[in-house]
Amino acid sequence: MPAHEKAVHSVVVSHNGASIISGSEDNSVRVWNAHTGEATLLPLNGHTEAVLSVSISPDAELIASASADHTIRFWDAQSGAAAGEPMCGHTATVWAVTFSHDGHWLASASDDCTAHLWDIATRQALAVGPLSCQKGANTVVFSPDDVIVAVGDDSGRIYLWQTDTGEQAREPLHANDKRVFSVAFSPDGTQIVSGGADKAAHIWDIHAGQCLHVLQGHTHWVWSVAWSFDGRKIGTGSCDATIRLWDAVTGAPLATLSGHTETITSVAFTRDTHFIISGSLDTTIRKWDIRAACQLPLECGNDPVTALASATLKDGWLVGPSDKLILWVPAEYRTYLQVPQNPWILMIGRSRVVIGVGDSGLHAGLNWTSCWRD
């Protein structure tokens, strides 16, 4: 969707999945219907410089925004009205804000080399902190239990602080020698994925301090990372104008999403993990169907032959028993979809793209022999 007059720096999805919130270099925050892409409110104006980060409270009632004007602002998510005065604790650009999972705190990260924790009720900084980084801080995120806050900075380090004391939970993780732009926790809180100025994302075991996987494939810096709510996928957005999807357990690449024309500044999964939302310097926001993009494993129990023979086409998917997804069928092939008498083979389209099901899963080819039963 064409979203802003200038570059989009941040997108988030409300916890109920109804809204997308975006922040832009046009100094505004915007709210969109996540299903239709239509704006639900007029632009939220008040910042005097670029809005670099947005977050929405767990109850979807309050929006926070961070800006190059050194301030943090709150907005009523239903009316768009300003909710109180700006918070002015930072002395430089505020690159990131995020609500805690219980909705009681807000964390912010700034070019002034600090991260702050704020009490939402009083709009005052908490006694812990400010949390000091070696260089400018670019990103901040709470662990799922809100016990730890992680911050990435321009020294290439990821700092982990205890939210109750402000003490470091462990020594910083050294992601690269340049910058960490984005970090995200796994849903169980045991791992972190980070993206930065080295063209790769890294998955970390935060207790052992070990890098478990290096996600390589982007051709430029990784600007944004996100972990899906089911824990199975990681999304990365890059200066190479692509989004990549990865298996969060193995680190294996799943799909590359192309369409933006400039840097992907922000990615966010929907809670059902069916979609990923992206914001870009090209001024647009895009919504991607992950089910169509990823080559999913066959999920039909122990009898794929029976499942395939009884499959039906639903919303572009071949669906087996219990609504298990078997195969995504491109729109141009659906008219000619055939299930021949031999239940091991599917022919899709006049071009004779052949799909065979064998003991090791799905196979694709241009002839029968390349898809023969294992």
C-alpha positions as CSV (number, residue, x, y, z in Angstrom):
1,M,0.0,0.0,0.0
2,P,1.3,3.6,-0.6
3,A,1.6,4.6,3.0
4,H,3.5,7.8,3.6
5,E,4.9,10.8,1.7
6,K,8.4,9.8,2.7
7,A,10.4,6.7,3.8
8,V,8.7,4.3,6.2
9,H,11.0,3.4,9.1
10,S,8.9,1.2,11.3
11,V,5.8,-1.1,11.2
12,V,4.1,-3.1,13.9
13,V,1.0,-5.2,14.1
14,S,-1.5,-4.9,16.9
15,H,-1.8,-7.9,19.2
16,N,-5.4,-8.5,18.0
17,G,-4.2,-8.4,14.4
18,A,-6.7,-5.7,13.4
19,S,-4.2,-2.8,12.8
20,I,-0.9,-2.0,11.4
21,I,1.0,1.0,12.8
22,S,3.7,2.8,10.8
23,G,6.2,5.7,11.4
24,S,7.8,7.7,8.7
25,E,10.3,10.4,7.7
26,D,7.3,12.6,6.9
27,N,7.1,13.1,10.8
28,S,3.8,11.2,11.1
29,V,2.4,8.0,12.6
30,R,-0.3,6.2,10.7
31,V,-2.9,3.5,11.6
32,W,-4.1,1.1,8.9
33,N,-6.7,-1.7,8.7
34,A,-4.6,-4.8,8.6
35,H,-7.1,-6.6,6.4
36,T,-8.0,-4.0,3.9
37,G,-5.0,-1.7,3.9
38,E,-7.2,1.3,4.4
39,A,-6.2,4.1,6.7
40,T,-8.4,4.1,9.8
41,L,-7.3,7.4,11.2
42,L,-5.9,10.7,9.9
43,P,-2.1,11.0,10.3
44,L,-0.9,11.4,13.9
45,N,1.1,14.6,13.8
46,G,3.2,16.2,16.5
47,H,6.8,15.1,16.0
48,T,9.0,17.8,14.4
49,E,11.4,15.3,12.8
50,A,11.3,11.7,11.4
51,V,9.4,9.0,13.3
52,L,11.9,6.2,13.5
53,S,10.0,3.6,15.6
54,V,6.5,2.8,16.7
55,S,5.0,0.3,19.2
56,I,1.5,-0.5,20.3
57,S,0.5,-1.6,23.8
58,P,-0.7,-5.2,24.3
59,D,-4.3,-4.0,24.9
60,A,-4.1,-2.1,21.6
61,E,-5.1,1.1,23.3
62,L,-1.9,3.1,23.3
63,I,0.7,3.8,20.5
64,A,4.2,5.0,21.3
65,S,6.5,6.7,18.8
66,A,10.2,7.6,18.8
67,S,11.7,10.4,16.8
68,A,14.8,12.1,15.6
69,D,13.5,15.1,17.5
70,H,14.7,13.4,20.7
71,T,11.2,12.8,22.0
72,I,8.8,9.9,22.6
73,R,5.1,10.5,22.2
74,F,2.0,8.6,23.1
75,W,-1.2,8.4,21.1
76,D,-4.7,7.1,21.7
77,A,-4.9,4.2,19.3
78,Q,-8.7,4.5,18.9
79,S,-9.0,8.3,18.3
80,G,-5.5,9.3,17.3
81,A,-5.4,12.0,19.9
82,A,-2.1,12.8,21.7
83,A,-2.0,11.1,25.0
84,G,-0.1,13.4,27.3
85,E,3.0,15.5,26.8
86,P,6.1,14.2,25.0
87,M,8.7,12.5,27.1
88,C,12.1,14.2,26.8
89,G,14.6,12.1,28.7
90,H,17.0,11.5,25.7
91,T,19.5,14.0,24.4
92,A,19.8,12.7,20.8
93,T,17.8,10.8,18.2
94,V,15.6,8.1,19.7
95,W,15.8,5.1,17.3
96,A,13.5,2.6,19.0
97,V,10.7,2.2,21.5
98,T,8.8,-1.0,22.6
99,F,6.2,-1.8,25.1
100,S,6.8,-4.6,27.7
101,H,4.5,-7.6,27.3
102,D,2.6,-6.8,30.4
103,G,2.0,-3.2,29.1
104,H,3.4,-1.5,32.2
105,W,6.7,-0.3,30.8
106,L,8.2,1.2,27.7
107,A,11.8,0.9,26.7
108,S,13.7,3.3,24.4
109,A,17.1,3.3,22.7
110,S,18.9,6.4,21.6
111,D,22.0,7.8,19.8
112,D,22.9,9.3,23.2
113,C,24.3,5.8,24.0
114,T,21.6,4.9,26.5
115,A,18.4,2.9,26.8
116,H,15.7,4.1,29.2
117,L,12.9,2.2,30.9
118,W,9.7,4.2,31.5
119,D,6.7,3.7,33.7
120,I,3.6,4.0,31.4
121,A,1.3,5.1,34.2
122,T,3.5,8.0,35.4
123,R,5.4,8.7,32.2
124,Q,8.6,8.9,34.3
125,A,11.9,7.1,33.8
126,L,12.3,4.1,36.2
127,A,15.0,4.2,38.8
128,V,17.0,1.5,36.9
129,G,19.3,3.0,34.3
130,P,19.9,4.8,32.1
131,L,21.4,1.7,30.6
132,S,24.7,2.7,29.0
133,C,26.0,1.4,25.7
134,Q,29.5,1.8,24.2
135,K,28.0,3.7,21.2
136,G,24.7,4.9,19.9
137,A,21.8,2.5,20.6
138,N,19.6,1.4,17.6
139,T,17.2,-1.2,18.9
140,V,15.6,-2.4,22.1
141,V,13.3,-5.3,22.9
142,F,11.9,-7.0,26.1
143,S,12.2,-10.8,26.7
144,P,8.8,-12.6,26.7
145,D,8.7,-12.6,30.5
146,D,9.9,-8.9,30.7
147,V,12.8,-9.9,32.9
148,I,15.5,-8.9,30.4
149,V,15.8,-6.0,28.0
150,A,18.1,-6.4,25.0
151,V,19.8,-3.4,23.3
152,G,21.9,-3.4,20.1
153,D,24.3,-0.6,19.4
154,D,26.8,0.9,16.9
155,S,29.7,-1.1,18.3
156,G,28.2,-4.3,17.1
157,R,27.2,-5.5,20.6
158,I,24.0,-6.7,22.1
159,Y,23.6,-5.8,25.8
160,L,21.3,-7.8,28.1
161,W,20.1,-6.1,31.2
162,Q,17.9,-7.2,34.1
163,T,14.8,-5.0,34.2
164,D,14.5,-5.0,38.0
165,T,18.0,-4.0,38.9
166,G,19.6,-2.6,35.7
167,E,22.5,-5.1,36.1
168,Q,23.9,-6.9,33.1
169,A,22.4,-10.4,32.8
170,R,25.6,-11.5,31.0
171,E,28.5,-10.2,29.0
172,P,27.4,-8.5,25.8
173,L,27.1,-10.6,22.7
174,H,29.5,-9.4,19.9
175,A,27.5,-9.7,16.7
176,N,29.8,-7.8,14.4
177,D,32.4,-5.0,14.3
178,K,30.1,-2.3,13.0
179,R,26.4,-2.0,14.0
180,V,23.5,-4.0,15.3
181,F,20.3,-2.5,13.8
182,S,17.7,-5.0,15.1
183,V,17.1,-7.7,17.7
184,A,14.2,-10.0,18.5
185,F,13.7,-12.7,21.2
186,S,12.4,-16.2,20.5
187,P,9.0,-16.9,22.0
188,D,10.5,-19.0,24.7
189,G,13.1,-16.3,25.6
190,T,16.1,-18.6,25.3
191,Q,17.4,-17.2,22.0
192,I,17.9,-13.9,20.2
193,V,18.2,-13.1,16.5
194,S,20.1,-10.0,15.5
195,G,20.7,-8.1,12.2
196,G,23.3,-5.6,11.5
197,A,25.9,-4.1,9.2
198,D,27.5,-7.4,8.1
199,K,25.0,-8.7,5.5
200,A,23.9,-11.6,7.9
201,A,21.6,-12.3,10.8
202,H,22.7,-14.3,13.8
203,I,20.8,-16.6,16.1
204,W,22.2,-16.6,19.7
205,D,21.8,-18.9,22.7
206,I,21.7,-16.1,25.3
207,H,22.5,-18.3,28.3
208,A,25.6,-19.9,26.7
209,G,26.5,-16.7,24.7
210,Q,26.9,-18.8,21.6
211,C,26.0,-18.1,18.0
212,L,23.9,-21.0,16.9
213,H,23.4,-20.1,13.2
214,V,24.5,-17.4,10.8
215,L,21.7,-16.6,8.3
216,Q,23.5,-15.7,5.1
217,G,22.0,-14.8,1.8
218,H,21.3,-11.0,1.8
219,T,23.7,-8.9,-0.3
220,H,23.5,-5.8,1.9
221,W,23.0,-5.0,5.6
222,V,20.2,-6.6,7.5
223,W,18.2,-3.7,8.9
224,S,15.3,-5.5,10.6
225,V,14.6,-9.0,12.1
226,A,11.5,-10.6,13.6
227,W,10.7,-14.0,15.2
228,S,7.3,-15.5,14.4
229,F,5.0,-16.1,17.3
230,D,4.9,-19.9,16.8
231,G,8.7,-19.9,17.1
232,R,9.2,-21.6,13.7
233,K,10.3,-18.8,11.4
234,I,12.5,-15.7,11.3
235,G,12.0,-12.8,9.0
236,T,14.8,-10.4,7.9
237,G,14.6,-7.2,6.0
238,S,17.6,-5.8,4.2
239,C,19.1,-2.8,2.4
240,D,19.1,-5.1,-0.7
241,A,15.3,-4.5,-0.9
242,T,14.4,-8.1,-0.1
243,I,12.8,-9.9,2.8
244,R,14.1,-13.4,3.6
245,L,12.3,-16.1,5.6
246,W,14.3,-18.7,7.6
247,D,13.7,-21.8,9.6
248,A,14.3,-20.7,13.2
249,V,15.4,-24.2,14.3
250,T,17.9,-25.1,11.6
251,G,18.7,-21.7,10.1
252,A,17.8,-23.0,6.6
253,P,16.4,-20.4,4.1
254,L,12.7,-20.8,3.3
255,A,11.9,-18.0,0.9
256,T,12.9,-14.6,-0.6
257,L,10.2,-11.9,-1.0
258,S,10.9,-9.3,-3.6
259,G,8.8,-6.2,-4.5
260,H,10.1,-3.3,-2.6
261,T,12.5,-1.0,-4.5
262,E,14.6,0.3,-1.6
263,T,15.8,-0.7,1.9
264,I,13.4,-2.8,4.1
265,T,13.5,-0.9,7.4
266,S,11.1,-3.0,9.4
267,V,9.4,-6.4,9.4
268,A,6.7,-7.8,11.7
269,F,4.8,-11.1,11.8
270,T,1.1,-11.3,12.4
271,R,0.2,-13.4,15.4
272,D,-1.3,-16.3,13.3
273,T,2.1,-16.3,11.4
274,H,0.3,-16.4,8.1
275,F,1.6,-13.0,7.0
276,I,4.6,-10.8,7.4
277,I,4.4,-7.0,7.2
278,S,7.2,-4.9,5.8
279,G,8.0,-1.1,5.7
280,S,10.5,0.4,3.3
281,L,12.4,3.5,2.4
282,D,10.3,3.4,-0.9
283,T,7.4,4.8,1.2
284,T,5.3,1.7,1.0
285,I,4.1,-1.0,3.4
286,R,3.5,-4.5,2.0
287,K,1.7,-7.5,3.4
288,W,3.0,-10.9,2.3
289,D,1.3,-14.3,2.5
290,I,4.0,-16.6,4.1
291,R,2.0,-19.7,3.4
292,A,2.3,-19.1,-0.3
293,A,5.9,-18.0,-0.1
294,C,7.3,-20.9,1.9
295,Q,7.7,-24.5,0.6
296,L,5.9,-26.2,3.5
297,P,6.4,-29.8,4.4
298,L,3.7,-32.3,3.6
299,E,1.4,-32.5,6.7
300,C,-0.9,-35.4,5.9
301,G,-0.1,-38.0,8.5
302,N,1.2,-41.4,7.4
303,D,-0.8,-41.8,4.3
304,P,0.0,-39.1,1.7
305,V,-1.5,-41.1,-1.1
306,T,-5.0,-41.0,0.4
307,A,-4.6,-37.4,1.4
308,L,-3.6,-36.4,-2.1
309,A,-6.3,-38.4,-3.8
310,S,-9.0,-36.7,-1.7
311,A,-7.4,-33.2,-1.8
312,T,-9.6,-30.2,-2.6
313,L,-8.6,-26.7,-3.8
314,K,-9.3,-24.0,-1.1
315,D,-8.1,-20.4,-1.2
316,G,-5.3,-21.4,-3.6
317,W,-4.2,-24.4,-1.5
318,L,-4.6,-28.1,-2.1
319,V,-6.1,-29.1,1.3
320,G,-6.1,-32.6,2.7
321,P,-7.8,-34.2,5.7
322,S,-8.4,-32.0,8.7
323,D,-7.6,-28.9,6.6
324,K,-3.9,-29.8,6.4
325,L,-2.1,-27.7,3.7
326,I,-0.5,-29.9,1.1
327,L,0.5,-27.6,-1.8
328,W,0.2,-24.0,-2.9
329,V,-1.1,-23.8,-6.5
330,P,-0.2,-20.6,-8.4
331,A,-3.3,-18.7,-9.7
332,E,-2.4,-19.3,-13.3
333,Y,-2.5,-23.1,-12.9
334,R,-5.7,-23.5,-10.9
335,T,-8.1,-23.6,-13.9
336,Y,-6.3,-26.6,-15.3
337,L,-5.6,-28.5,-12.1
338,Q,-6.0,-32.2,-12.6
339,V,-5.7,-35.2,-10.3
340,P,-5.1,-38.1,-12.6
341,Q,-6.1,-41.7,-11.9
342,N,-2.6,-42.4,-10.7
343,P,-2.8,-40.8,-7.2
344,W,1.0,-40.4,-7.1
345,I,1.0,-37.6,-9.7
346,L,-0.4,-34.1,-10.0
347,M,-0.3,-32.2,-13.3
348,I,-0.6,-28.5,-12.9
349,G,-1.2,-26.4,-16.0
350,R,-0.9,-27.0,-19.7
351,S,2.9,-26.7,-19.4
352,R,2.9,-30.1,-17.7
353,V,4.4,-29.1,-14.5
354,V,4.3,-32.4,-12.6
355,I,4.1,-32.9,-8.9
356,G,4.8,-36.3,-7.4
357,V,4.5,-37.5,-3.9
358,G,7.0,-39.9,-2.7
359,D,8.2,-41.3,0.7
360,S,10.5,-38.3,1.2
361,G,7.9,-35.7,0.3
362,L,7.0,-33.6,-2.7
363,H,8.9,-33.6,-6.0
364,A,8.5,-31.3,-9.0
365,G,9.7,-31.7,-12.6
366,L,8.7,-31.4,-16.2
367,N,8.1,-35.1,-16.8
368,W,6.9,-38.2,-15.2
369,T,10.2,-39.8,-14.5
370,S,11.6,-36.9,-12.6
371,C,8.7,-37.3,-10.1
372,W,8.5,-41.0,-9.9
373,R,7.6,-42.7,-6.6
374,D,10.6,-43.1,-4.2
